Amino acid sequence: MLSSSAVPQRRTTAKNLPRRRTTIMQHTLNFLDLPLPETPAWETLENEPQTLAIAALARLMVKAVWAFQKPEEDHD
């Protein structure tokens, strides 16, 4: 007859791990306190780059709308 006095090893799972107390640090973001530049970037652009930017934004908005539309079902 074989016998062993060794303690069986348990798998390490989230249930067996000792609970640790942690402190959650809240970081303060001060980006709202940054001074704004005197000249907005949009006004520094020429007419053609503004038009290209508007066209690119319009394409992105259309893609976003299409992504959330449900396909229509044919009831024929």
C-alpha positions in Angstrom: 0.0 0.0 0.0 1.4 3.4 -1.0 0.8 6.5 1.1 1.9 10.1 0.9 1.9 12.8 3.5 2.4 15.5 0.9 -0.3 18.2 0.6 -2.0 18.0 -2.8 -1.3 21.1 -4.9 -4.2 23.2 -5.9 -4.5 25.1 -9.2 -4.0 28.8 -8.8 -7.3 30.5 -9.7 -8.8 33.9 -8.9 -10.6 32.2 -6.0 -7.5 31.0 -4.3 -5.4 34.1 -4.7 -5.1 36.2 -1.6 -7.0 39.4 -1.8 -4.8 42.5 -1.9 -5.9 45.9 -0.9 -5.1 48.5 -3.5 -5.5 52.2 -3.6 -7.1 53.7 -6.7 -5.4 57.0 -7.7 -7.4 59.6 -9.4 -5.4 61.7 -11.8 -6.3 65.3 -12.4 -6.1 66.2 -16.1 -5.4 69.9 -16.5 -5.8 70.1 -20.3 -8.6 72.5 -19.9 -6.3 75.0 -18.2 -4.0 75.2 -21.2 -4.1 78.5 -23.0 -5.7 78.3 -26.5 -3.6 79.7 -29.4 -4.5 83.1 -30.6 -5.2 81.9 -34.2 -7.4 78.8 -34.6 -5.8 76.2 -36.8 -8.8 76.1 -39.1 -8.4 79.7 -40.1 -4.7 79.2 -41.0 -5.7 76.7 -43.7 -6.2 77.7 -47.3 -9.5 77.1 -49.1 -8.5 73.8 -50.8 -7.3 72.0 -47.6 -10.4 73.2 -45.8 -12.5 71.7 -48.6 -10.6 68.4 -48.4 -11.0 68.2 -44.6 -14.8 68.8 -44.9 -15.1 66.1 -47.6 -13.1 63.6 -45.4 -15.3 64.4 -42.4 -18.5 64.0 -44.5 -17.3 60.6 -45.7 -16.6 59.5 -42.1 -20.1 60.6 -41.0 -21.7 58.7 -43.8 -19.8 55.5 -43.0 -20.8 55.9 -39.3 -24.4 56.2 -40.2 -24.3 53.2 -42.6 -22.6 51.1 -39.9 -25.6 51.6 -37.6 -28.4 51.1 -40.1 -30.3 47.8 -40.2 -30.6 46.2 -43.6 -34.2 46.4 -45.0 -36.0 43.1 -45.5 -37.8 42.3 -48.7 -41.4 41.4 -48.1 -42.1 40.1 -51.6 
